[in-house]
Amino acid sequence: MDVVALQQLAVSLGLGLLLGLERERQESSIAGIRTFPLISLFGTVCAQIGQGIGDGWIVAAGLIGLAGILIFANVMKVKSGDLDAGMTTEVAVLLLYGVGVLLVVGSMAAAVVVGGAVAVLLHFKKAMHQFVARIGDRDMHAIMQFVVVSLIILPVLPQENYGPFGVWNPFKLWLMVVLIVGISLVGYVAYKLFGARAGALLGAVIGGIISSTATTVSFARRAANQAALAPLAAMVIMIAACLSFTRVLGEIAVVAPGSFPTMAPPLLVMLGICCTIAATLYVFSGHSQSHMPEQKNPAELKSAIIFGLLYAIILLAVAVAENRFGQAGLFVVAVISGLTDMDAITLSTAQMTVSGGLNPVLAWKVIMIASLANFVFKFGIVAFLGSAALKWRVALAFAIAIAGGGGIIWFWPVEGA
């Protein structure tokens, strides 16, 4: 018994049933819950036979035959008066045949990923159309700019070190820009999918992914005009702060995976403290709802260039401070950087742990100090824009968070430093 062949057929059947179930629910006239698994099995069997006899034309003949069946089915649709011009099911049929073949001649994992992705794309048709409808000309222009900076500019940049201390690598600098803009763009896509009517809790999460500082500004302004909104605004601001730590952890995992086991635990504890504070604020917020404020597209080319310049400056400042002033100099840079932006100091310190220029233990402390400075900066925003009711709530929440962060820096074990 060929166990591998049976496994391929079983996976092929499962993927076919998955796509067939989705198409059946959409009442496709071409193929449904029975036809799709037959198509995937057809592709797998053709590939197995072709592999067995050493003749790849079996697969090609199967694809030609399947295409002929689809053409015949569409002709019959037209004759019966069904003038639906959609080609989604037909393309899915051909792709599923290819997935069935890929299970045999390629990677089973890749075939499963492709099959799952196709099922998701087919299922979220309405949501994707709604997303496209919400995208304006300005958003589309910004997205195309992101495509330019990530897929056109990035590949041609030199991967060599320049400048003082050799800290400026054009490719790596721009790669960090693409990473940060990409993370923020994910949040913006979620905003476009769920719309401005997203609940306060979801809005806080999405806003935190896009920009926790912008979220703080938006809700501080709104609470200034609506006193009853203060408990909800404090909760949203704290949740957005929690998401900034999630971003930090994600950036470290991508940029410095080798240092992640050392740098992540204290930051995870800090994230836990912030989440506990946010949960407490949620309990006392009265579960009130609010519309999510308008969000700015983070893929604007101007914003990307500004961040790239800021990151380059912070990267050099960290290198100079470490070389001339040691630990104290790094902490000063962390405070200054954290007052405005967490991403730049996180990426620069994480990158230096990869190059060996910074100890991971010292790196997470630098990031933690920057985060505490960022809390101070955000409270300054609230104090300037928000109401008295919002100020004391945010002051108490941030004071607890800062005390927790300070305790982590002071009491965290220093083994390996």
C-alpha positions as CSV (number, residue, x, y, z in Angstrom):
1,M,0.0,0.0,0.0
2,D,1.4,3.4,-1.1
3,V,0.7,5.5,2.0
4,V,2.0,8.7,0.3
5,A,-0.3,8.3,-2.6
6,L,-3.3,7.8,-0.3
7,Q,-2.3,10.8,1.7
8,Q,-2.1,12.9,-1.4
9,L,-5.6,11.7,-2.5
10,A,-7.0,12.4,1.0
11,V,-5.7,15.9,1.1
12,S,-6.9,16.5,-2.5
13,L,-10.4,15.3,-1.5
14,G,-10.4,17.6,1.6
15,L,-9.4,20.7,-0.4
16,G,-12.0,19.9,-3.1
17,L,-14.7,19.5,-0.5
18,L,-13.7,22.8,1.2
19,L,-14.0,24.8,-2.1
20,G,-17.0,22.8,-3.2
21,L,-18.8,23.7,0.1
22,E,-18.2,27.4,-0.5
23,R,-19.3,27.3,-4.1
24,E,-22.4,25.3,-3.2
25,R,-23.4,28.0,-0.7
26,Q,-23.0,30.6,-3.5
27,E,-25.3,28.4,-5.7
28,S,-22.7,28.1,-8.5
29,S,-24.2,26.6,-11.7
30,I,-20.8,25.3,-12.9
31,A,-19.6,23.2,-9.9
32,G,-20.5,22.6,-6.3
33,I,-20.0,20.3,-3.3
34,R,-19.6,17.1,-5.5
35,T,-17.9,18.5,-8.6
36,F,-15.0,20.3,-6.9
37,P,-13.6,17.3,-5.0
38,L,-13.8,15.3,-8.3
39,I,-11.8,18.0,-10.0
40,S,-9.1,18.1,-7.3
41,L,-8.9,14.3,-7.3
42,F,-8.8,14.3,-11.1
43,G,-5.7,16.6,-11.0
44,T,-4.0,14.4,-8.3
45,V,-4.7,11.1,-10.2
46,C,-3.4,12.6,-13.5
47,A,-0.3,13.7,-11.7
48,Q,0.2,10.3,-10.1
49,I,-0.3,8.5,-13.3
50,G,2.0,10.8,-15.2
51,Q,4.7,10.4,-12.4
52,G,4.3,6.7,-12.6
53,I,4.8,6.3,-16.3
54,G,7.2,9.3,-16.6
55,D,4.9,11.2,-19.0
56,G,3.9,14.8,-18.1
57,W,1.5,15.0,-21.0
58,I,-1.1,13.2,-18.9
59,V,-1.4,16.3,-16.7
60,A,-1.6,18.6,-19.8
61,A,-4.2,16.4,-21.4
62,G,-6.3,16.5,-18.2
63,L,-6.1,20.3,-18.1
64,I,-7.1,20.5,-21.7
65,G,-10.0,18.2,-21.2
66,L,-11.1,20.1,-18.1
67,A,-11.0,23.4,-20.0
68,G,-13.1,21.8,-22.7
69,I,-15.7,20.8,-20.1
70,L,-15.8,24.4,-18.8
71,I,-16.2,25.8,-22.3
72,F,-19.1,23.5,-22.9
73,A,-20.7,24.3,-19.6
74,N,-20.6,28.0,-20.3
75,V,-22.0,27.6,-23.8
76,M,-25.0,25.7,-22.2
77,K,-25.3,28.6,-19.7
78,V,-25.7,31.1,-22.5
79,K,-28.2,29.0,-24.4
80,S,-30.3,28.6,-21.3
81,G,-30.4,32.4,-20.8
82,D,-27.9,32.7,-18.0
83,L,-25.9,35.7,-19.0
84,D,-23.8,35.9,-15.8
85,A,-20.4,37.0,-17.0
86,G,-18.5,36.1,-13.9
87,M,-15.6,33.8,-14.3
88,T,-14.6,33.2,-10.7
89,T,-15.8,29.6,-10.4
90,E,-14.2,28.6,-13.8
91,V,-10.9,30.0,-12.7
92,A,-11.2,28.3,-9.3
93,V,-11.9,25.0,-11.1
94,L,-8.7,25.3,-13.2
95,L,-6.6,26.4,-10.1
96,L,-8.0,23.5,-8.1
97,Y,-6.9,21.1,-10.8
98,G,-3.4,22.6,-10.5
99,V,-3.5,22.3,-6.7
100,G,-4.4,18.6,-7.1
101,V,-1.3,18.2,-9.4
102,L,0.9,20.2,-7.0
103,L,0.1,17.8,-4.2
104,V,2.0,15.1,-6.2
105,V,4.7,16.9,-8.1
106,G,5.4,19.8,-5.7
107,S,5.0,20.6,-2.0
108,M,2.0,19.4,-0.2
109,A,2.2,22.3,2.3
110,A,2.2,24.8,-0.6
111,A,-0.8,23.1,-2.1
112,V,-2.7,23.2,1.1
113,V,-1.8,26.9,1.6
114,V,-3.0,27.8,-2.0
115,G,-6.2,25.8,-1.5
116,G,-7.0,27.5,1.8
117,A,-6.2,30.9,0.3
118,V,-8.6,30.3,-2.6
119,A,-11.3,29.3,-0.2
120,V,-10.9,32.5,1.8
121,L,-10.9,34.6,-1.3
122,L,-14.0,33.0,-2.6
123,H,-15.8,33.3,0.8
124,F,-15.0,36.9,1.5
125,K,-16.3,38.2,-1.9
126,K,-18.7,40.7,-0.3
127,A,-16.3,42.0,2.2
128,M,-13.6,42.5,-0.5
129,H,-16.0,44.3,-2.8
130,Q,-17.0,46.5,0.1
131,F,-13.4,47.3,0.8
132,V,-12.8,48.3,-2.8
133,A,-15.8,50.5,-2.7
134,R,-14.4,52.3,0.4
135,I,-11.1,52.9,-1.3
136,G,-10.9,56.4,-2.7
137,D,-8.6,57.8,-5.4
138,R,-6.3,59.2,-2.7
139,D,-6.1,55.8,-0.9
140,M,-5.4,54.0,-4.2
141,H,-2.7,56.5,-5.0
142,A,-1.0,55.9,-1.6
143,I,-1.2,52.1,-2.0
144,M,0.5,52.4,-5.4
145,Q,3.2,54.5,-3.7
146,F,3.7,51.7,-1.2
147,V,4.0,49.2,-4.1
148,V,6.7,51.5,-5.6
149,V,8.7,51.8,-2.3
150,S,8.4,48.1,-1.5
151,L,8.6,46.3,-4.8
152,I,10.5,48.7,-7.1
153,I,12.8,50.9,-5.0
154,L,13.8,48.4,-2.3
155,P,15.2,45.6,-4.5
156,V,17.6,48.0,-6.3
157,L,19.1,49.7,-3.2
158,P,22.7,48.7,-2.3
159,Q,23.3,46.3,0.6
160,E,26.5,48.0,1.8
161,N,27.3,50.0,5.0
162,Y,27.9,53.7,4.8
163,G,28.3,56.7,7.1
164,P,29.8,57.0,10.6
165,F,30.2,53.6,12.3
166,G,28.9,52.0,9.2
167,V,25.3,52.1,10.5
168,W,23.6,53.2,7.3
169,N,22.8,50.4,5.0
170,P,20.4,51.8,2.3
171,F,18.6,48.4,1.8
172,K,18.2,47.7,5.5
173,L,17.1,51.3,6.2
174,W,14.4,51.1,3.5
175,L,13.4,47.6,4.5
176,M,12.5,49.0,8.0
177,V,10.4,51.7,6.3
178,V,8.5,49.0,4.3
179,L,8.0,47.0,7.5
180,I,6.6,49.8,9.5
181,V,4.4,51.1,6.8
182,G,3.2,47.6,6.0
183,I,2.2,47.0,9.7
184,S,0.3,50.3,9.7
185,L,-1.3,49.5,6.4
186,V,-2.7,46.3,7.8
187,G,-4.6,48.3,10.4
188,Y,-5.8,50.7,7.7
189,V,-7.1,47.9,5.6
190,A,-9.0,46.6,8.7
191,Y,-10.4,50.1,9.2
192,K,-11.6,50.2,5.6
193,L,-13.2,46.7,6.0
194,F,-15.1,47.5,9.2
195,G,-15.7,51.2,8.6
196,A,-16.0,54.1,10.9
197,R,-18.9,52.4,12.7
198,A,-16.5,49.9,14.3
199,G,-17.1,49.6,18.0
200,A,-14.8,51.4,20.5
201,L,-13.0,48.2,21.4
202,L,-12.3,47.2,17.8
203,G,-11.6,50.8,17.0
204,A,-8.9,51.0,19.7
205,V,-7.2,47.9,18.3
206,I,-7.3,49.1,14.7
207,G,-6.2,52.6,15.8
208,G,-3.3,51.1,17.8
209,I,-2.1,49.2,14.9
210,I,-2.2,52.2,12.6
211,S,-0.9,54.8,15.1
212,S,-1.4,54.8,18.9
213,T,-0.4,58.5,19.0
214,A,-3.0,59.5,16.4
215,T,-5.6,57.5,18.3
216,T,-4.7,59.3,21.5
217,V,-5.1,62.7,19.8
218,S,-8.4,61.7,18.2
219,F,-10.1,60.5,21.4
220,A,-8.6,63.3,23.6
221,R,-10.2,65.8,21.3
222,R,-13.5,64.0,21.3
223,A,-13.6,63.7,25.1
224,A,-12.9,67.4,25.4
225,N,-16.3,68.1,23.7
226,Q,-18.2,65.2,25.3
227,A,-17.6,64.8,29.1
228,A,-19.5,61.5,29.2
229,L,-17.0,60.0,26.8
230,A,-14.0,60.3,29.2
231,P,-14.2,56.7,30.6
232,L,-14.4,55.2,27.1
233,A,-11.7,57.5,25.7
234,A,-9.3,56.5,28.6
235,M,-9.9,52.8,27.8
236,V,-9.3,53.3,24.0
237,I,-6.1,55.3,24.7
238,M,-4.8,52.5,27.0
239,I,-5.7,49.8,24.5
240,A,-3.9,51.7,21.8
241,A,-0.8,51.8,24.1
242,C,-1.0,48.0,24.5
243,L,-1.0,47.6,20.8
244,S,2.2,49.7,20.6
245,F,3.9,47.0,22.7
246,T,2.5,44.3,20.4
247,R,4.1,46.2,17.4
248,V,7.4,46.4,19.3
249,L,7.4,42.7,19.9
250,G,6.5,42.0,16.3
251,E,9.3,44.2,15.1
252,I,11.9,42.5,17.3
253,A,10.7,39.1,16.1
254,V,11.2,40.1,12.5
255,V,14.4,42.1,12.7
256,A,16.3,40.2,15.5
257,P,14.8,36.8,15.9
258,G,18.0,35.5,17.6
259,S,17.6,38.2,20.4
260,F,13.9,37.7,20.7
261,P,14.1,35.1,23.6
262,T,16.1,37.5,25.7
263,M,14.3,40.8,24.8
264,A,10.7,39.6,24.7
265,P,9.9,38.3,28.3
266,P,10.2,41.7,30.1
267,L,8.3,43.4,27.3
268,L,5.6,40.7,27.5
269,V,5.3,41.4,31.2
270,M,4.9,45.1,30.5
271,L,2.3,44.3,27.8
272,G,0.5,42.2,30.5
273,I,0.5,45.1,32.9
274,C,-0.9,47.4,30.2
275,C,-3.6,44.9,29.2
276,T,-4.6,44.5,32.9
277,I,-5.0,48.3,33.2
278,A,-7.0,48.4,29.9
279,A,-9.3,45.6,31.1
280,T,-9.9,47.5,34.3
281,L,-10.8,50.7,32.4
282,Y,-13.1,48.6,30.1
283,V,-15.0,47.4,33.2
284,F,-15.5,50.9,34.4
285,S,-16.3,52.4,30.9
286,G,-19.9,51.3,31.1
287,H,-19.4,49.3,27.8
288,S,-20.5,52.5,25.9
289,Q,-20.0,52.6,22.2
290,S,-18.5,55.2,19.9
291,H,-17.8,55.6,16.2
292,M,-14.2,55.2,15.2
293,P,-12.6,58.5,14.0
294,E,-11.4,58.9,10.5
295,Q,-8.0,57.4,10.0
296,K,-5.2,58.7,7.7
297,N,-3.7,56.3,5.1
298,P,-0.2,55.3,6.5
299,A,1.1,54.4,3.0
300,E,1.7,58.1,2.0
301,L,5.2,58.4,0.5
302,K,5.9,61.6,2.5
303,S,5.3,59.8,5.8
304,A,7.5,56.9,4.7
305,I,10.4,59.2,3.8
306,I,10.1,61.1,7.1
307,F,10.2,57.8,9.1
308,G,13.2,56.6,7.1
309,L,15.1,59.8,7.9
310,L,14.0,59.6,11.6
311,Y,15.1,55.9,11.7
312,A,18.5,56.8,10.1
313,I,19.1,59.6,12.7
314,I,18.1,57.4,15.7
315,L,20.3,54.6,14.3
316,L,23.3,56.9,14.2
317,A,22.5,58.5,17.6
318,V,22.3,55.0,19.2
319,A,25.7,54.1,17.8
320,V,27.3,57.4,18.8
321,A,25.8,57.2,22.3
322,E,26.9,53.6,22.9
323,N,30.5,54.4,21.6
324,R,31.1,57.7,23.5
325,F,28.8,57.7,26.5
326,G,28.0,54.0,27.1
327,Q,24.7,53.0,28.8
328,A,23.8,56.4,30.1
329,G,24.0,57.9,26.6
330,L,21.8,55.2,25.2
331,F,19.1,55.9,27.8
332,V,19.1,59.6,26.9
333,V,18.6,58.7,23.2
334,A,15.8,56.3,24.3
335,V,14.0,59.1,26.2
336,I,14.3,61.6,23.4
337,S,13.2,59.1,20.7
338,G,10.4,57.6,22.8
339,L,8.8,61.0,23.2
340,T,7.7,60.9,19.6
341,D,8.1,57.4,18.1
342,M,8.6,53.9,19.4
343,D,9.3,52.2,16.1
344,A,12.5,53.9,15.2
345,I,14.3,53.2,18.6
346,T,12.9,49.6,18.6
347,L,14.2,48.9,15.1
348,S,17.6,50.5,15.7
349,T,18.4,48.7,18.9
350,A,17.1,45.4,17.6
351,Q,19.3,45.8,14.5
352,M,22.3,46.6,16.6
353,T,21.8,43.3,18.6
354,V,22.0,41.5,15.2
355,S,25.3,43.2,14.3
356,G,26.7,42.6,17.8
357,G,26.9,46.3,18.6
358,L,24.5,46.0,21.5
359,N,23.7,43.5,24.2
360,P,20.1,42.2,24.0
361,V,19.6,42.8,27.7
362,L,20.6,46.5,27.4
363,A,18.5,46.7,24.2
364,W,15.3,45.7,25.9
365,K,16.0,48.2,28.7
366,V,16.5,51.0,26.1
367,I,13.2,50.1,24.4
368,M,11.4,50.0,27.8
369,I,12.7,53.4,28.8
370,A,11.6,54.7,25.4
371,S,8.1,53.3,26.0
372,L,7.9,55.0,29.4
373,A,8.9,58.3,27.7
374,N,6.2,57.7,25.2
375,F,3.6,57.4,28.0
376,V,4.7,60.8,29.2
377,F,4.4,62.2,25.7
378,K,0.9,60.8,25.3
379,F,-0.2,62.1,28.6
380,G,1.0,65.5,27.5
381,I,-1.3,65.2,24.5
382,V,-4.2,64.3,26.8
383,A,-3.4,67.1,29.2
384,F,-3.4,69.6,26.4
385,L,-6.4,68.4,24.5
386,G,-8.6,66.4,26.8
387,S,-11.1,67.2,29.6
388,A,-10.4,67.1,33.3
389,A,-12.3,63.8,33.6
390,L,-10.1,62.2,31.0
391,K,-6.9,63.7,32.4
392,W,-7.1,62.1,35.8
393,R,-8.1,58.7,34.4
394,V,-5.3,58.6,31.9
395,A,-2.8,60.0,34.5
396,L,-3.7,57.2,36.9
397,A,-3.5,54.5,34.2
398,F,-0.2,55.8,32.8
399,A,1.3,56.3,36.3
400,I,0.6,52.6,37.1
401,A,2.1,51.5,33.7
402,I,5.2,53.7,34.2
403,A,5.7,52.3,37.7
404,G,5.3,48.8,36.4
405,G,7.9,49.5,33.6
406,G,10.3,51.0,36.1
407,G,9.9,48.0,38.4
408,I,10.7,45.6,35.5
409,I,13.9,47.6,34.6
410,W,15.0,47.6,38.2
411,F,14.1,44.1,39.4
412,W,14.4,42.0,36.2
413,P,17.2,39.4,36.6
414,V,20.4,40.5,34.9
415,E,21.8,37.1,34.0
416,G,23.4,37.1,30.6
417,A,24.0,40.9,30.7
